[in-house]
Amino acid sequence: MTYLSQPFDKVEIGVAALNINGDKVKNHHFASDLRAKFAIKQDSKVDNKLRIEETGHWQANTDGTSGWKLIDDNAAVMRHEVKNTGAVITTKENGPFNIGGETTDYGLTISGVDPVSFDADSQQTEEDFASQPKVQYGRMVMGSLGGVSGSKFTIPLRIEYWDGNRFALTLDDRTLLTDDAQYL
């Protein structure tokens, strides 16, 4: 589970090149002008964009077959922005996604010079990821406190997530790393 706009630990996408018989191809990574091209397919129902900064590439796999691979350590499903002035970004809570509630259909699109498809029997140029990201809208809420000036304070902080109707206390978070200077 990941919060919206926070990167996943690692995103890895792989596609095998197959011939008309469904056998893996061994030379597709050589023919640059004939290679299939892939792009990220955004979700069709929600405005949260899947941000992937890396571009994939064709390569020879260890068994000699051709494959397309993308690895990104900064990929994230972004919060839904309703206003962005450059200095202030306003977002709207939504979700959670793929956690028993609303589902997403992020995936890939394919294009190319040769006839290309995700299905040998039909012209299918879009394919959903087999595993959809589990994400939720979260926030940190600082509590109030009182004390004597010059003393050290422990500031109450609670982590909440949007459950689809309201903000609820997150019980799954056991640790939180922050840059205290950023918030003080």
mmCIF file of the C-alpha atoms, coordinates in Angstrom:
data_MODEL
# 
_entry.id   MODEL 
# 
loop_
_atom_site.group_PDB 
_atom_site.id 
_atom_site.type_symbol 
_atom_site.label_atom_id 
_atom_site.label_alt_id 
_atom_site.label_comp_id 
_atom_site.label_asym_id 
_atom_site.label_entity_id 
_atom_site.label_seq_id 
_atom_site.pdbx_PDB_ins_code 
_atom_site.Cartn_x 
_atom_site.Cartn_y 
_atom_site.Cartn_z 
_atom_site.occupancy 
_atom_site.B_iso_or_equiv 
_atom_site.pdbx_formal_charge 
_atom_site.auth_seq_id 
_atom_site.auth_comp_id 
_atom_site.auth_asym_id 
_atom_site.auth_atom_id 
_atom_site.pdbx_PDB_model_num 
ATOM 1   C CA . MET A 1 1   ? 0.000   0.000   0.000   1.00 0.00 ? 1   MET A CA 1 
ATOM 2   C CA . THR A 1 2   ? 1.303   3.430   -0.953  1.00 0.00 ? 2   THR A CA 1 
ATOM 3   C CA . TYR A 1 3   ? -0.039  6.945   -0.456  1.00 0.00 ? 3   TYR A CA 1 
ATOM 4   C CA . LEU A 1 4   ? -0.922  9.003   -3.529  1.00 0.00 ? 4   LEU A CA 1 
ATOM 5   C CA . SER A 1 5   ? 2.013   11.097  -4.864  1.00 0.00 ? 5   SER A CA 1 
ATOM 6   C CA . GLN A 1 6   ? 4.575   8.973   -2.986  1.00 0.00 ? 6   GLN A CA 1 
ATOM 7   C CA . PRO A 1 7   ? 6.881   6.794   -5.098  1.00 0.00 ? 7   PRO A CA 1 
ATOM 8   C CA . PHE A 1 8   ? 6.574   3.028   -5.100  1.00 0.00 ? 8   PHE A CA 1 
ATOM 9   C CA . ASP A 1 9   ? 9.599   1.020   -3.949  1.00 0.00 ? 9   ASP A CA 1 
ATOM 10  C CA . LYS A 1 10  ? 10.181  -0.214  -7.492  1.00 0.00 ? 10  LYS A CA 1 
ATOM 11  C CA . VAL A 1 11  ? 8.096   -0.483  -10.646 1.00 0.00 ? 11  VAL A CA 1 
ATOM 12  C CA . GLU A 1 12  ? 9.151   -3.060  -13.197 1.00 0.00 ? 12  GLU A CA 1 
ATOM 13  C CA . ILE A 1 13  ? 7.271   -3.663  -16.457 1.00 0.00 ? 13  ILE A CA 1 
ATOM 14  C CA . GLY A 1 14  ? 8.253   -6.349  -18.936 1.00 0.00 ? 14  GLY A CA 1 
ATOM 15  C CA . VAL A 1 15  ? 6.877   -7.345  -22.334 1.00 0.00 ? 15  VAL A CA 1 
ATOM 16  C CA . ALA A 1 16  ? 7.970   -10.344 -24.421 1.00 0.00 ? 16  ALA A CA 1 
ATOM 17  C CA . ALA A 1 17  ? 8.041   -10.147 -28.217 1.00 0.00 ? 17  ALA A CA 1 
ATOM 18  C CA . LEU A 1 18  ? 6.023   -13.012 -29.730 1.00 0.00 ? 18  LEU A CA 1 
ATOM 19  C CA . ASN A 1 19  ? 5.506   -14.127 -33.303 1.00 0.00 ? 19  ASN A CA 1 
ATOM 20  C CA . ILE A 1 20  ? 2.122   -15.000 -34.851 1.00 0.00 ? 20  ILE A CA 1 
ATOM 21  C CA . ASN A 1 21  ? 2.375   -18.519 -33.368 1.00 0.00 ? 21  ASN A CA 1 
ATOM 22  C CA . GLY A 1 22  ? 2.936   -17.203 -29.855 1.00 0.00 ? 22  GLY A CA 1 
ATOM 23  C CA . ASP A 1 23  ? 6.615   -18.182 -29.759 1.00 0.00 ? 23  ASP A CA 1 
ATOM 24  C CA . LYS A 1 24  ? 9.181   -15.794 -28.273 1.00 0.00 ? 24  LYS A CA 1 
ATOM 25  C CA . VAL A 1 25  ? 11.169  -13.881 -30.899 1.00 0.00 ? 25  VAL A CA 1 
ATOM 26  C CA . LYS A 1 26  ? 14.975  -13.724 -30.735 1.00 0.00 ? 26  LYS A CA 1 
ATOM 27  C CA . ASN A 1 27  ? 15.763  -10.776 -33.034 1.00 0.00 ? 27  ASN A CA 1 
ATOM 28  C CA . HIS A 1 28  ? 13.243  -8.010  -32.295 1.00 0.00 ? 28  HIS A CA 1 
ATOM 29  C CA . HIS A 1 29  ? 15.692  -5.999  -30.163 1.00 0.00 ? 29  HIS A CA 1 
ATOM 30  C CA . PHE A 1 30  ? 18.002  -5.548  -33.209 1.00 0.00 ? 30  PHE A CA 1 
ATOM 31  C CA . ALA A 1 31  ? 15.583  -3.992  -35.735 1.00 0.00 ? 31  ALA A CA 1 
ATOM 32  C CA . SER A 1 32  ? 15.175  -0.493  -34.280 1.00 0.00 ? 32  SER A CA 1 
ATOM 33  C CA . ASP A 1 33  ? 12.928  0.812   -37.062 1.00 0.00 ? 33  ASP A CA 1 
ATOM 34  C CA . LEU A 1 34  ? 10.576  -2.174  -36.719 1.00 0.00 ? 34  LEU A CA 1 
ATOM 35  C CA . ARG A 1 35  ? 10.396  -2.362  -32.931 1.00 0.00 ? 35  ARG A CA 1 
ATOM 36  C CA . ALA A 1 36  ? 7.055   -1.970  -31.211 1.00 0.00 ? 36  ALA A CA 1 
ATOM 37  C CA . LYS A 1 37  ? 6.745   1.186   -29.100 1.00 0.00 ? 37  LYS A CA 1 
ATOM 38  C CA . PHE A 1 38  ? 4.999   1.383   -25.735 1.00 0.00 ? 38  PHE A CA 1 
ATOM 39  C CA . ALA A 1 39  ? 3.458   4.216   -23.737 1.00 0.00 ? 39  ALA A CA 1 
ATOM 40  C CA . ILE A 1 40  ? 1.677   4.387   -20.389 1.00 0.00 ? 40  ILE A CA 1 
ATOM 41  C CA . LYS A 1 41  ? -2.112  4.108   -20.584 1.00 0.00 ? 41  LYS A CA 1 
ATOM 42  C CA . GLN A 1 42  ? -3.718  6.312   -17.946 1.00 0.00 ? 42  GLN A CA 1 
ATOM 43  C CA . ASP A 1 43  ? -6.789  5.188   -16.023 1.00 0.00 ? 43  ASP A CA 1 
ATOM 44  C CA . SER A 1 44  ? -10.098 5.659   -17.821 1.00 0.00 ? 44  SER A CA 1 
ATOM 45  C CA . LYS A 1 45  ? -12.194 6.461   -14.708 1.00 0.00 ? 45  LYS A CA 1 
ATOM 46  C CA . VAL A 1 46  ? -10.106 8.588   -12.338 1.00 0.00 ? 46  VAL A CA 1 
ATOM 47  C CA . ASP A 1 47  ? -8.054  11.762  -12.830 1.00 0.00 ? 47  ASP A CA 1 
ATOM 48  C CA . ASN A 1 48  ? -5.070  10.478  -10.836 1.00 0.00 ? 48  ASN A CA 1 
ATOM 49  C CA . LYS A 1 49  ? -2.163  10.203  -13.267 1.00 0.00 ? 49  LYS A CA 1 
ATOM 50  C CA . LEU A 1 50  ? 0.351   7.381   -13.158 1.00 0.00 ? 50  LEU A CA 1 
ATOM 51  C CA . ARG A 1 51  ? 3.723   9.131   -13.340 1.00 0.00 ? 51  ARG A CA 1 
ATOM 52  C CA . ILE A 1 52  ? 6.561   7.046   -14.724 1.00 0.00 ? 52  ILE A CA 1 
ATOM 53  C CA . GLU A 1 53  ? 9.744   8.993   -15.417 1.00 0.00 ? 53  GLU A CA 1 
ATOM 54  C CA . GLU A 1 54  ? 11.819  6.275   -17.060 1.00 0.00 ? 54  GLU A CA 1 
ATOM 55  C CA . THR A 1 55  ? 11.440  5.011   -20.625 1.00 0.00 ? 55  THR A CA 1 
ATOM 56  C CA . GLY A 1 56  ? 11.641  1.347   -21.410 1.00 0.00 ? 56  GLY A CA 1 
ATOM 57  C CA . HIS A 1 57  ? 14.021  -0.263  -23.871 1.00 0.00 ? 57  HIS A CA 1 
ATOM 58  C CA . TRP A 1 58  ? 14.320  -3.397  -25.968 1.00 0.00 ? 58  TRP A CA 1 
ATOM 59  C CA . GLN A 1 59  ? 16.983  -5.868  -24.921 1.00 0.00 ? 59  GLN A CA 1 
ATOM 60  C CA . ALA A 1 60  ? 18.132  -9.441  -25.328 1.00 0.00 ? 60  ALA A CA 1 
ATOM 61  C CA . ASN A 1 61  ? 17.010  -11.552 -22.374 1.00 0.00 ? 61  ASN A CA 1 
ATOM 62  C CA . THR A 1 62  ? 19.344  -14.112 -20.797 1.00 0.00 ? 62  THR A CA 1 
ATOM 63  C CA . ASP A 1 63  ? 17.772  -16.860 -22.962 1.00 0.00 ? 63  ASP A CA 1 
ATOM 64  C CA . GLY A 1 64  ? 18.432  -14.866 -26.169 1.00 0.00 ? 64  GLY A CA 1 
ATOM 65  C CA . THR A 1 65  ? 14.799  -13.834 -26.688 1.00 0.00 ? 65  THR A CA 1 
ATOM 66  C CA . SER A 1 66  ? 13.776  -10.213 -27.137 1.00 0.00 ? 66  SER A CA 1 
ATOM 67  C CA . GLY A 1 67  ? 12.015  -8.278  -24.408 1.00 0.00 ? 67  GLY A CA 1 
ATOM 68  C CA . TRP A 1 68  ? 10.999  -4.730  -23.573 1.00 0.00 ? 68  TRP A CA 1 
ATOM 69  C CA . LYS A 1 69  ? 11.723  -3.653  -20.008 1.00 0.00 ? 69  LYS A CA 1 
ATOM 70  C CA . LEU A 1 70  ? 11.092  -0.587  -17.891 1.00 0.00 ? 70  LEU A CA 1 
ATOM 71  C CA . ILE A 1 71  ? 12.325  -0.084  -14.322 1.00 0.00 ? 71  ILE A CA 1 
ATOM 72  C CA . ASP A 1 72  ? 11.451  3.059   -12.355 1.00 0.00 ? 72  ASP A CA 1 
ATOM 73  C CA . ASP A 1 73  ? 12.184  3.754   -8.675  1.00 0.00 ? 73  ASP A CA 1 
ATOM 74  C CA . ASN A 1 74  ? 10.206  7.036   -8.694  1.00 0.00 ? 74  ASN A CA 1 
ATOM 75  C CA . ALA A 1 75  ? 6.910   5.950   -10.240 1.00 0.00 ? 75  ALA A CA 1 
ATOM 76  C CA . ALA A 1 76  ? 3.805   7.171   -8.404  1.00 0.00 ? 76  ALA A CA 1 
ATOM 77  C CA . VAL A 1 77  ? 0.066   7.561   -8.765  1.00 0.00 ? 77  VAL A CA 1 
ATOM 78  C CA . MET A 1 78  ? -0.449  11.280  -8.253  1.00 0.00 ? 78  MET A CA 1 
ATOM 79  C CA . ARG A 1 79  ? -3.068  13.063  -6.171  1.00 0.00 ? 79  ARG A CA 1 
ATOM 80  C CA . HIS A 1 80  ? -5.926  14.620  -8.140  1.00 0.00 ? 80  HIS A CA 1 
ATOM 81  C CA . GLU A 1 81  ? -4.994  18.313  -8.514  1.00 0.00 ? 81  GLU A CA 1 
ATOM 82  C CA . VAL A 1 82  ? -7.867  20.781  -8.634  1.00 0.00 ? 82  VAL A CA 1 
ATOM 83  C CA . LYS A 1 83  ? -5.680  23.923  -8.603  1.00 0.00 ? 83  LYS A CA 1 
ATOM 84  C CA . ASN A 1 84  ? -1.984  24.561  -9.138  1.00 0.00 ? 84  ASN A CA 1 
ATOM 85  C CA . THR A 1 85  ? -0.665  28.125  -8.873  1.00 0.00 ? 85  THR A CA 1 
ATOM 86  C CA . GLY A 1 86  ? 2.951   27.014  -8.893  1.00 0.00 ? 86  GLY A CA 1 
ATOM 87  C CA . ALA A 1 87  ? 3.413   27.989  -5.251  1.00 0.00 ? 87  ALA A CA 1 
ATOM 88  C CA . VAL A 1 88  ? 0.317   26.218  -3.894  1.00 0.00 ? 88  VAL A CA 1 
ATOM 89  C CA . ILE A 1 89  ? -1.146  22.925  -5.090  1.00 0.00 ? 89  ILE A CA 1 
ATOM 90  C CA . THR A 1 90  ? -4.702  22.090  -4.050  1.00 0.00 ? 90  THR A CA 1 
ATOM 91  C CA . THR A 1 91  ? -5.727  18.447  -4.251  1.00 0.00 ? 91  THR A CA 1 
ATOM 92  C CA . LYS A 1 92  ? -9.025  16.625  -3.817  1.00 0.00 ? 92  LYS A CA 1 
ATOM 93  C CA . GLU A 1 93  ? -9.232  13.480  -1.738  1.00 0.00 ? 93  GLU A CA 1 
ATOM 94  C CA . ASN A 1 94  ? -10.384 10.382  -3.587  1.00 0.00 ? 94  ASN A CA 1 
ATOM 95  C CA . GLY A 1 95  ? -9.897  6.625   -3.528  1.00 0.00 ? 95  GLY A CA 1 
ATOM 96  C CA . PRO A 1 96  ? -8.754  4.362   -2.035  1.00 0.00 ? 96  PRO A CA 1 
ATOM 97  C CA . PHE A 1 97  ? -7.900  2.436   -5.191  1.00 0.00 ? 97  PHE A CA 1 
ATOM 98  C CA . ASN A 1 98  ? -7.557  -1.338  -5.583  1.00 0.00 ? 98  ASN A CA 1 
ATOM 99  C CA . ILE A 1 99  ? -8.076  -1.931  -1.870  1.00 0.00 ? 99  ILE A CA 1 
ATOM 100 C CA . GLY A 1 100 ? -11.564 -3.394  -1.989  1.00 0.00 ? 100 GLY A CA 1 
ATOM 101 C CA . GLY A 1 101 ? -13.115 -0.180  -3.328  1.00 0.00 ? 101 GLY A CA 1 
ATOM 102 C CA . GLU A 1 102 ? -12.674 1.606   -6.613  1.00 0.00 ? 102 GLU A CA 1 
ATOM 103 C CA . THR A 1 103 ? -10.439 -0.144  -9.146  1.00 0.00 ? 103 THR A CA 1 
ATOM 104 C CA . THR A 1 104 ? -8.101  1.309   -11.745 1.00 0.00 ? 104 THR A CA 1 
ATOM 105 C CA . ASP A 1 105 ? -7.112  0.209   -15.252 1.00 0.00 ? 105 ASP A CA 1 
ATOM 106 C CA . TYR A 1 106 ? -3.604  1.630   -15.781 1.00 0.00 ? 106 TYR A CA 1 
ATOM 107 C CA . GLY A 1 107 ? -1.635  -0.169  -18.468 1.00 0.00 ? 107 GLY A CA 1 
ATOM 108 C CA . LEU A 1 108 ? 0.297   0.101   -21.728 1.00 0.00 ? 108 LEU A CA 1 
ATOM 109 C CA . THR A 1 109 ? -0.476  1.082   -25.301 1.00 0.00 ? 109 THR A CA 1 
ATOM 110 C CA . ILE A 1 110 ? 1.416   -0.387  -28.228 1.00 0.00 ? 110 ILE A CA 1 
ATOM 111 C CA . SER A 1 111 ? 2.187   0.991   -31.694 1.00 0.00 ? 111 SER A CA 1 
ATOM 112 C CA . GLY A 1 112 ? 4.551   0.101   -34.499 1.00 0.00 ? 112 GLY A CA 1 
ATOM 113 C CA . VAL A 1 113 ? 5.331   -0.147  -38.207 1.00 0.00 ? 113 VAL A CA 1 
ATOM 114 C CA . ASP A 1 114 ? 4.588   -3.876  -38.367 1.00 0.00 ? 114 ASP A CA 1 
ATOM 115 C CA . PRO A 1 115 ? 1.120   -4.916  -37.268 1.00 0.00 ? 115 PRO A CA 1 
ATOM 116 C CA . VAL A 1 116 ? 1.457   -5.023  -33.471 1.00 0.00 ? 116 VAL A CA 1 
ATOM 117 C CA . SER A 1 117 ? -1.063  -6.134  -30.880 1.00 0.00 ? 117 SER A CA 1 
ATOM 118 C CA . PHE A 1 118 ? -1.307  -7.454  -27.343 1.00 0.00 ? 118 PHE A CA 1 
ATOM 119 C CA . ASP A 1 119 ? -3.464  -10.299 -28.752 1.00 0.00 ? 119 ASP A CA 1 
ATOM 120 C CA . ALA A 1 120 ? -2.597  -12.520 -31.735 1.00 0.00 ? 120 ALA A CA 1 
ATOM 121 C CA . ASP A 1 121 ? -6.273  -12.927 -32.690 1.00 0.00 ? 121 ASP A CA 1 
ATOM 122 C CA . SER A 1 122 ? -7.363  -9.288  -32.632 1.00 0.00 ? 122 SER A CA 1 
ATOM 123 C CA . GLN A 1 123 ? -6.014  -5.756  -33.020 1.00 0.00 ? 123 GLN A CA 1 
ATOM 124 C CA . GLN A 1 124 ? -5.643  -4.951  -29.312 1.00 0.00 ? 124 GLN A CA 1 
ATOM 125 C CA . THR A 1 125 ? -3.505  -1.831  -28.824 1.00 0.00 ? 125 THR A CA 1 
ATOM 126 C CA . GLU A 1 126 ? -4.130  -1.393  -25.075 1.00 0.00 ? 126 GLU A CA 1 
ATOM 127 C CA . GLU A 1 127 ? -3.518  -3.764  -22.188 1.00 0.00 ? 127 GLU A CA 1 
ATOM 128 C CA . ASP A 1 128 ? -4.188  -3.234  -18.481 1.00 0.00 ? 128 ASP A CA 1 
ATOM 129 C CA . PHE A 1 129 ? -1.430  -4.096  -16.025 1.00 0.00 ? 129 PHE A CA 1 
ATOM 130 C CA . ALA A 1 130 ? -2.032  -7.525  -14.483 1.00 0.00 ? 130 ALA A CA 1 
ATOM 131 C CA . SER A 1 131 ? -1.396  -5.980  -11.065 1.00 0.00 ? 131 SER A CA 1 
ATOM 132 C CA . GLN A 1 132 ? -2.909  -2.551  -10.330 1.00 0.00 ? 132 GLN A CA 1 
ATOM 133 C CA . PRO A 1 133 ? -1.304  -0.225  -7.734  1.00 0.00 ? 133 PRO A CA 1 
ATOM 134 C CA . LYS A 1 134 ? -2.861  -0.172  -4.257  1.00 0.00 ? 134 LYS A CA 1 
ATOM 135 C CA . VAL A 1 135 ? -2.930  3.510   -3.302  1.00 0.00 ? 135 VAL A CA 1 
ATOM 136 C CA . GLN A 1 136 ? -4.799  5.810   -0.930  1.00 0.00 ? 136 GLN A CA 1 
ATOM 137 C CA . TYR A 1 137 ? -5.026  9.522   -0.189  1.00 0.00 ? 137 TYR A CA 1 
ATOM 138 C CA . GLY A 1 138 ? -3.267  10.320  3.087   1.00 0.00 ? 138 GLY A CA 1 
ATOM 139 C CA . ARG A 1 139 ? -2.494  13.298  5.253   1.00 0.00 ? 139 ARG A CA 1 
ATOM 140 C CA . MET A 1 140 ? -0.566  14.182  8.414   1.00 0.00 ? 140 MET A CA 1 
ATOM 141 C CA . VAL A 1 141 ? -2.407  16.183  11.059  1.00 0.00 ? 141 VAL A CA 1 
ATOM 142 C CA . MET A 1 142 ? -0.428  17.965  13.765  1.00 0.00 ? 142 MET A CA 1 
ATOM 143 C CA . GLY A 1 143 ? -2.150  18.253  17.101  1.00 0.00 ? 143 GLY A CA 1 
ATOM 144 C CA . SER A 1 144 ? -2.078  21.258  19.436  1.00 0.00 ? 144 SER A CA 1 
ATOM 145 C CA . LEU A 1 145 ? -0.014  21.545  22.597  1.00 0.00 ? 145 LEU A CA 1 
ATOM 146 C CA . GLY A 1 146 ? 1.031   23.994  25.235  1.00 0.00 ? 146 GLY A CA 1 
ATOM 147 C CA . GLY A 1 147 ? 4.206   24.468  27.242  1.00 0.00 ? 147 GLY A CA 1 
ATOM 148 C CA . VAL A 1 148 ? 6.892   26.761  28.536  1.00 0.00 ? 148 VAL A CA 1 
ATOM 149 C CA . SER A 1 149 ? 8.977   28.733  26.027  1.00 0.00 ? 149 SER A CA 1 
ATOM 150 C CA . GLY A 1 150 ? 12.482  27.305  25.602  1.00 0.00 ? 150 GLY A CA 1 
ATOM 151 C CA . SER A 1 151 ? 11.396  23.769  26.529  1.00 0.00 ? 151 SER A CA 1 
ATOM 152 C CA . LYS A 1 152 ? 11.408  20.759  24.229  1.00 0.00 ? 152 LYS A CA 1 
ATOM 153 C CA . PHE A 1 153 ? 7.998   19.717  22.948  1.00 0.00 ? 153 PHE A CA 1 
ATOM 154 C CA . THR A 1 154 ? 6.635   16.495  21.578  1.00 0.00 ? 154 THR A CA 1 
ATOM 155 C CA . ILE A 1 155 ? 4.111   17.442  18.922  1.00 0.00 ? 155 ILE A CA 1 
ATOM 156 C CA . PRO A 1 156 ? 1.211   15.016  18.542  1.00 0.00 ? 156 PRO A CA 1 
ATOM 157 C CA . LEU A 1 157 ? 0.991   13.810  14.956  1.00 0.00 ? 157 LEU A CA 1 
ATOM 158 C CA . ARG A 1 158 ? -1.578  11.486  13.482  1.00 0.00 ? 158 ARG A CA 1 
ATOM 159 C CA . ILE A 1 159 ? -1.619  9.895   10.040  1.00 0.00 ? 159 ILE A CA 1 
ATOM 160 C CA . GLU A 1 160 ? -5.001  9.663   8.308   1.00 0.00 ? 160 GLU A CA 1 
ATOM 161 C CA . TYR A 1 161 ? -6.234  8.245   5.026   1.00 0.00 ? 161 TYR A CA 1 
ATOM 162 C CA . TRP A 1 162 ? -9.368  8.856   2.945   1.00 0.00 ? 162 TRP A CA 1 
ATOM 163 C CA . ASP A 1 163 ? -11.575 5.746   3.238   1.00 0.00 ? 163 ASP A CA 1 
ATOM 164 C CA . GLY A 1 164 ? -13.927 6.807   0.440   1.00 0.00 ? 164 GLY A CA 1 
ATOM 165 C CA . ASN A 1 165 ? -16.252 8.830   2.705   1.00 0.00 ? 165 ASN A CA 1 
ATOM 166 C CA . ARG A 1 166 ? -14.150 10.487  5.406   1.00 0.00 ? 166 ARG A CA 1 
ATOM 167 C CA . PHE A 1 167 ? -10.657 10.641  6.872   1.00 0.00 ? 167 PHE A CA 1 
ATOM 168 C CA . ALA A 1 168 ? -9.849  7.738   9.192   1.00 0.00 ? 168 ALA A CA 1 
ATOM 169 C CA . LEU A 1 169 ? -6.892  7.080   11.457  1.00 0.00 ? 169 LEU A CA 1 
ATOM 170 C CA . THR A 1 170 ? -4.186  4.981   9.803   1.00 0.00 ? 170 THR A CA 1 
ATOM 171 C CA . LEU A 1 171 ? -3.202  2.104   12.021  1.00 0.00 ? 171 LEU A CA 1 
ATOM 172 C CA . ASP A 1 172 ? -0.847  0.433   9.521   1.00 0.00 ? 172 ASP A CA 1 
ATOM 173 C CA . ASP A 1 173 ? 1.914   3.061   9.745   1.00 0.00 ? 173 ASP A CA 1 
ATOM 174 C CA . ARG A 1 174 ? 4.400   2.074   12.442  1.00 0.00 ? 174 ARG A CA 1 
ATOM 175 C CA . THR A 1 175 ? 7.191   4.492   11.548  1.00 0.00 ? 175 THR A CA 1 
ATOM 176 C CA . LEU A 1 176 ? 7.380   7.823   9.833   1.00 0.00 ? 176 LEU A CA 1 
ATOM 177 C CA . LEU A 1 177 ? 10.528  9.478   8.569   1.00 0.00 ? 177 LEU A CA 1 
ATOM 178 C CA . THR A 1 178 ? 10.365  13.266  8.362   1.00 0.00 ? 178 THR A CA 1 
ATOM 179 C CA . ASP A 1 179 ? 12.715  16.148  7.931   1.00 0.00 ? 179 ASP A CA 1 
ATOM 180 C CA . ASP A 1 180 ? 11.702  18.029  11.092  1.00 0.00 ? 180 ASP A CA 1 
ATOM 181 C CA . ALA A 1 181 ? 13.304  21.265  9.890   1.00 0.00 ? 181 ALA A CA 1 
ATOM 182 C CA . GLN A 1 182 ? 10.956  21.262  6.902   1.00 0.00 ? 182 GLN A CA 1 
ATOM 183 C CA . TYR A 1 183 ? 7.887   21.434  9.159   1.00 0.00 ? 183 TYR A CA 1 
ATOM 184 C CA . LEU A 1 184 ? 9.155   23.765  11.924  1.00 0.00 ? 184 LEU A CA 1 
# 
